[in-house]
C-alpha cells in the first residue's frame, strides 16, 4: 500500500515540476508586458520550484526506507 501512496506523491511532484519547467519556456510569450527584471524574478521563482521538486524527488527513497522500518 505504501508503494501506491509514494507513487502518487512522486507523480504529483513530477507533474508540478513539469508545469513550472514549461512555464519557464513560455515566460517571454505569456508575459511580454513585463520588464526584464520582473521577468527575471518570475523566472527565478519557477526555477526555484523546479529545484525544490528535484530535491523532494531525491528525498523520496529515504522516506520509503524509513517508512518500511517502522
N, CA, C and O of each residue as an XYZ file, in Angstrom:
280
protein
N       0.820     -1.192      0.000
C       0.000      0.000      0.000
C       0.870      1.265      0.000
O       0.521      2.274     -0.613
N       1.987      1.189      0.687
C       2.881      2.350      0.744
C       3.454      2.666     -0.644
O       3.752      3.822     -0.945
N       3.607      1.628     -1.494
C       4.100      1.855     -2.849
C       3.143      2.740     -3.642
O       3.569      3.630     -4.377
N       1.867      2.488     -3.486
C       0.856      3.261     -4.212
C       0.849      4.710     -3.737
O       0.764      5.632     -4.549
N       0.937      4.908     -2.455
C       0.944      6.262     -1.897
C       2.174      7.031     -2.370
O       2.068      8.184     -2.790
N       3.326      6.398     -2.301
C       4.550      7.063     -2.760
C       4.529      7.308     -4.262
O       5.047      8.325     -4.724
N       3.943      6.403     -5.030
C       3.844      6.610     -6.471
C       2.975      7.820     -6.789
O       3.306      8.610     -7.673
N       1.883      7.965     -6.085
C       1.001      9.129     -6.303
C       1.721     10.414     -5.922
O       1.599     11.421     -6.619
N       2.460     10.391     -4.838
C       3.213     11.573     -4.414
C       4.277     11.930     -5.447
O       4.436     13.098     -5.802
N       5.003     10.927     -5.926
C       6.050     11.165     -6.922
C       5.449     11.694     -8.223
O       6.000     12.612     -8.831
N       4.340     11.132     -8.648
C       3.687     11.618     -9.867
C       3.266     13.077     -9.693
O       3.411     13.874    -10.619
N       2.751     13.430     -8.530
C       2.375     14.816     -8.265
C       3.560     15.762     -8.299
O       3.468     16.864     -8.838
N       4.664     15.333     -7.726
C       5.869     16.168     -7.719
C       6.400     16.360     -9.138
O       6.767     17.471     -9.519
N       6.440     15.286     -9.915
C       6.931     15.373    -11.297
C       6.016     16.264    -12.134
O       6.496     17.054    -12.947
N       4.701     16.142    -11.941
C       3.759     16.973    -12.680
C       3.962     18.446    -12.341
O       3.976     19.288    -13.239
N       4.121     18.768    -11.051
C       4.341     20.154    -10.626
C       5.644     20.703    -11.208
O       5.699     21.855    -11.639
N       6.689     19.877    -11.220
C       7.960     20.312    -11.801
C       7.810     20.557    -13.300
O       8.349     21.531    -13.826
N       7.077     19.673    -13.994
C       6.895     19.825    -15.434
C       6.119     21.103    -15.765
O       6.467     21.813    -16.709
N       5.082     21.392    -15.000
C       4.288     22.609    -15.232
C       5.165     23.842    -15.050
O       5.083     24.778    -15.846
N       5.994     23.857    -14.026
C       6.865     25.013    -13.795
C       7.972     25.089    -14.839
O       8.352     26.185    -15.249
N       8.491     23.958    -15.271
C       9.524     23.951    -16.308
C       8.946     24.469    -17.621
O       9.611     25.209    -18.345
N       7.714     24.084    -17.926
C       7.056     24.567    -19.132
C       6.801     26.067    -19.044
O       6.908     26.769    -20.049
N       6.466     26.566    -17.859
C       6.235     27.999    -17.663
C       7.504     28.811    -17.937
O       7.428     29.933    -18.438
N       8.652     28.252    -17.614
C       9.915     28.955    -17.870
C      10.077     29.196    -19.370
O      10.503     30.270    -19.793
N       9.733     28.191    -20.163
C       9.854     28.327    -21.615
C       8.843     29.284    -22.222
O       9.128     29.933    -23.228
N       7.669     29.376    -21.621
C       6.611     30.237    -22.156
C       6.589     31.622    -21.529
O       5.699     32.420    -21.823
N       7.537     31.910    -20.687
C       7.532     33.159    -19.928
C       7.572     34.394    -20.817
O       6.848     35.360    -20.579
N       8.407     34.362    -21.827
C       8.576     35.541    -22.677
C       7.320     35.822    -23.507
O       6.967     36.978    -23.741
N       6.652     34.757    -23.946
C       5.455     34.980    -24.765
C       4.230     35.307    -23.916
O       3.394     36.113    -24.324
N       4.115     34.692    -22.744
C       2.947     34.942    -21.884
C       3.011     36.295    -21.200
O       1.982     36.942    -21.003
N       4.212     36.727    -20.837
C       4.380     37.961    -20.066
C       5.244     38.958    -20.838
O       6.292     39.393    -20.361
N       4.789     39.308    -22.026
C       5.549     40.232    -22.873
C       5.535     41.651    -22.318
O       6.406     42.457    -22.643
N       4.548     41.955    -21.481
C       4.427     43.319    -20.957
C       5.351     43.586    -19.776
O       5.479     44.737    -19.358
N       5.998     42.564    -19.226
C       6.879     42.750    -18.072
C       8.246     43.258    -18.510
O       8.686     43.024    -19.636
N       8.898     43.953    -17.600
C      10.267     44.394    -17.875
C      11.211     43.202    -17.697
O      10.802     42.143    -17.222
N      12.448     43.383    -18.075
C      13.424     42.296    -17.966
C      13.636     41.871    -16.518
O      13.756     40.680    -16.231
N      13.681     42.831    -15.612
C      13.893     42.492    -14.198
C      12.691     41.735    -13.620
O      12.861     40.766    -12.880
N      11.494     42.176    -13.955
C      10.302     41.476    -13.471
C      10.217     40.066    -14.047
O       9.835     39.125    -13.351
N      10.571     39.928    -15.307
C      10.572     38.615    -15.948
C      11.626     37.712    -15.323
O      11.399     36.514    -15.154
N      12.768     38.275    -14.984
C      13.840     37.503    -14.355
C      13.420     37.011    -12.964
O      13.731     35.886    -12.574
N      12.715     37.866    -12.227
C      12.214     37.467    -10.904
C      11.212     36.329    -11.036
O      11.260     35.364    -10.273
N      10.311     36.439    -11.995
C       9.325     35.384    -12.227
C       9.995     34.088    -12.688
O       9.582     32.994    -12.304
N      11.031     34.227    -13.516
C      11.774     33.058    -13.977
C      12.480     32.364    -12.813
O      12.475     31.135    -12.737
N      13.073     33.117    -11.925
C      13.748     32.527    -10.764
C      12.750     31.837     -9.839
O      13.079     30.828     -9.215
N      11.545     32.368     -9.747
C      10.506     31.743     -8.942
C      10.191     30.350     -9.477
O      10.078     29.394     -8.710
N      10.050     30.243    -10.788
C       9.768     28.941    -11.389
C      10.969     28.004    -11.301
O      10.802     26.805    -11.082
N      12.164     28.534    -11.469
C      13.371     27.706    -11.365
C      13.528     27.165     -9.949
O      13.887     26.002     -9.766
N      13.267     27.987     -8.960
C      13.356     27.525     -7.566
C      12.338     26.431     -7.273
O      12.626     25.508     -6.511
N      11.156     26.523     -7.866
C      10.165     25.463     -7.690
C      10.642     24.148     -8.311
O      10.458     23.082     -7.723
N      11.248     24.221     -9.485
C      11.760     23.009    -10.133
C      12.879     22.393     -9.295
O      12.934     21.174     -9.138
N      13.766     23.223     -8.758
C      14.849     22.722     -7.911
C      14.289     22.082     -6.648
O      14.781     21.041     -6.213
N      13.271     22.686     -6.058
C      12.625     22.097     -4.884
C      12.031     20.734     -5.217
O      12.136     19.801     -4.421
N      11.417     20.613     -6.370
C      10.864     19.320     -6.784
C      11.971     18.283     -6.948
O      11.788     17.126     -6.570
N      13.105     18.672     -7.500
C      14.221     17.736     -7.655
C      14.742     17.271     -6.296
O      15.069     16.098     -6.115
N      14.816     18.190     -5.355
C      15.271     17.830     -4.005
C      14.269     16.878     -3.352
O      14.666     15.899     -2.720
N      12.977     17.159     -3.501
C      11.959     16.272     -2.940
C      12.027     14.879     -3.562
O      11.867     13.878     -2.864
N      12.263     14.813     -4.863
C      12.386     13.507     -5.510
C      13.626     12.760     -5.030
O      13.621     11.531     -4.965
N      14.677     13.483     -4.697
C      15.882     12.842     -4.171
C      15.659     12.325     -2.757
O      16.297     11.356     -2.346
N      14.764     12.958     -2.009
C      14.488     12.548     -0.633
C      13.537     11.353     -0.572
O      13.547     10.608      0.408
N      12.731     11.163     -1.587
C      11.693     10.133     -1.568
C      12.211      8.722     -1.243
O      11.551      8.026     -0.472
N      13.339      8.261     -1.775
C      13.800      6.902     -1.405
C      14.064      6.758      0.094
O      13.778      5.710      0.673
N      14.600      7.784      0.716
C      14.852      7.707      2.151
C      13.541      7.673      2.932
O      13.454      6.989      3.952
N      12.542      8.381      2.484
C      11.240      8.315      3.138
C      10.657      6.899      3.031
O      10.034      6.397      3.966
N      10.870      6.282      1.892
C      10.367      4.921      1.700
C      11.083      3.960      2.636
O      10.446      3.089      3.230
N      12.390      4.102      2.777
C      13.154      3.219      3.677
C      12.739      3.444      5.116
O      12.569      2.480      5.862
N      12.571      4.699      5.528
C      12.166      4.982      6.904
C      10.769      4.469      7.207
O      10.510      3.990      8.311
N       9.872      4.562      6.247
C       8.509      4.088      6.488
C       8.463      2.569      6.537
O       7.590      2.000      7.192
N       9.384      1.905      5.859
C       9.416      0.444      5.854
C       9.980     -0.101      7.159
O       9.619     -1.203      7.573
N      10.859      0.653      7.815
C      11.479      0.190      9.047
C      10.521      0.241     10.223
O      10.698     -0.505     11.187
N       9.527      1.087     10.174
C       8.621      1.245     11.314
C       7.588      0.159     11.387
O       6.756      0.159     12.294
